[in-house]
Amino acid sequence: MAKGEAELDAWVAKLRRLPEMVKAAAPELAVALKSELDKNIAAGRAPDGSTWKPKKDGGRPLVNAAAAVTTRADGSVVQAVLTGPEVFHHYGTKKDPERQILPRGVMPDSLGLAFRAKMVEQFEKTMGGGR
């Protein structure tokens, strides 16, 4: 086999691995998701960047909410789960204002950029080369 054919065959083999790329990246995406959510919680803001309403006494709400958030990868799916009383704050009640913790609807830019960075890393691993 000629050198050119061998190189082409190698590229085709790499391209065939691309469908598995998201599944391979999912565990790192789950870590990136947790990191972004924790940053927002520490800053007292929703995933879209809006600031949470302060507590009645003026203090910062949900200071321990990061402990109520877990993330995981299941195949090519990345999940974030919120548990405990923080769920009531996430949606709001008659007593507590809504303080969104998990993203809803459109993916926020900060999270999209974090995911993009991890996918670029995985693409480079899959295709075997740097920039």
C-alpha positions as CSV (number, residue, x, y, z in Angstrom):
1,M,0.0,0.0,0.0
2,A,1.3,3.5,-0.9
3,K,2.1,6.0,1.8
4,G,-0.8,8.2,0.6
5,E,-3.3,5.4,0.8
6,A,-2.2,4.5,4.3
7,E,-2.6,8.1,5.5
8,L,-6.0,8.3,3.9
9,D,-7.0,5.1,5.6
10,A,-5.8,6.4,8.9
11,W,-7.9,9.6,8.5
12,V,-11.0,7.6,7.6
13,A,-10.5,5.4,10.7
14,K,-10.3,8.6,12.8
15,L,-13.4,10.1,11.2
16,R,-15.3,6.9,11.9
17,R,-14.6,7.5,15.6
18,L,-16.3,10.9,15.6
19,P,-19.8,9.6,16.4
20,E,-18.5,8.3,19.8
21,M,-16.8,11.6,20.6
22,V,-19.7,13.0,22.6
23,K,-20.0,9.8,24.7
24,A,-16.2,10.0,25.3
25,A,-16.4,13.6,26.4
26,A,-19.6,13.3,28.5
27,P,-17.8,12.6,31.8
28,E,-15.7,15.8,31.4
29,L,-18.8,17.7,30.3
30,A,-20.5,16.7,33.5
31,V,-17.5,18.0,35.5
32,A,-17.6,21.3,33.5
33,L,-21.4,21.6,34.1
34,K,-20.9,21.2,37.9
35,S,-18.1,23.7,37.8
36,E,-20.2,26.3,36.0
37,L,-23.2,25.7,38.3
38,D,-21.0,26.0,41.4
39,K,-19.6,29.4,40.1
40,N,-23.1,30.7,39.6
41,I,-24.2,29.6,43.0
42,A,-21.1,31.1,44.7
43,A,-21.9,34.4,42.9
44,G,-25.6,34.3,43.8
45,R,-26.8,34.2,40.3
46,A,-29.0,32.1,37.9
47,P,-27.4,30.3,35.0
48,D,-28.4,33.1,32.7
49,G,-26.4,35.5,34.8
50,S,-29.3,37.3,36.5
51,T,-28.7,38.0,40.2
52,W,-30.8,36.2,42.8
53,K,-33.1,38.2,45.0
54,P,-31.3,38.7,48.4
55,K,-32.7,37.2,51.6
56,K,-35.1,39.4,53.6
57,D,-32.3,40.3,55.9
58,G,-30.2,41.4,52.9
59,G,-27.9,38.4,53.1
60,R,-26.8,36.1,50.3
61,P,-29.3,33.3,49.7
62,L,-28.5,29.6,49.1
63,V,-24.9,29.7,50.2
64,N,-24.8,25.9,50.5
65,A,-26.8,25.1,47.4
66,A,-23.8,23.7,45.5
67,A,-24.0,20.6,47.8
68,A,-27.5,20.0,46.5
69,V,-26.4,19.8,42.9
70,T,-24.9,16.7,41.3
71,T,-24.0,16.0,37.7
72,R,-23.3,12.8,35.9
73,A,-22.8,11.4,32.4
74,D,-24.9,8.5,31.2
75,G,-23.7,7.6,27.7
76,S,-23.8,10.8,25.7
77,V,-26.3,12.4,28.1
78,V,-25.2,14.8,30.8
79,Q,-27.5,15.3,33.7
80,A,-27.7,17.8,36.6
81,V,-29.9,16.9,39.6
82,L,-31.0,19.3,42.3
83,T,-32.2,17.8,45.6
84,G,-33.4,19.1,49.0
85,P,-35.1,22.3,49.9
86,E,-33.1,24.1,47.1
87,V,-35.6,22.6,44.7
88,F,-38.3,24.9,46.2
89,H,-36.1,27.9,45.7
90,H,-35.3,26.9,42.2
91,Y,-38.9,27.1,41.2
92,G,-40.1,29.6,43.8
93,T,-43.1,29.3,46.2
94,K,-45.6,31.7,47.7
95,K,-43.1,32.1,50.5
96,D,-39.8,31.9,48.7
97,P,-38.9,33.9,45.5
98,E,-37.6,31.9,42.5
99,R,-33.8,31.6,42.5
100,Q,-33.0,29.5,39.5
101,I,-30.1,27.1,40.1
102,L,-30.2,24.8,37.0
103,P,-30.5,26.0,33.5
104,R,-33.9,25.8,31.8
105,G,-34.6,26.3,28.1
106,V,-31.7,27.7,26.1
107,M,-28.2,26.8,27.2
108,P,-26.5,29.9,28.8
109,D,-23.5,31.2,27.0
110,S,-21.1,30.5,29.9
111,L,-22.1,26.8,29.9
112,G,-22.1,26.6,26.1
113,L,-18.5,27.9,26.1
114,A,-17.4,25.4,28.7
115,F,-19.0,22.6,26.8
116,R,-17.4,23.8,23.5
117,A,-13.9,23.9,25.1
118,K,-14.3,20.3,26.3
119,M,-15.6,19.2,22.9
120,V,-12.7,20.8,21.2
121,E,-10.3,18.9,23.5
122,Q,-12.1,15.7,22.8
123,F,-12.1,16.3,19.0
124,E,-8.3,16.9,19.2
125,K,-7.9,13.6,21.1
126,T,-10.1,11.7,18.7
127,M,-8.4,13.1,15.6
128,G,-4.9,12.9,17.0
129,G,-3.5,16.3,16.6
130,G,-3.2,19.8,18.1
131,R,-4.0,23.1,16.6
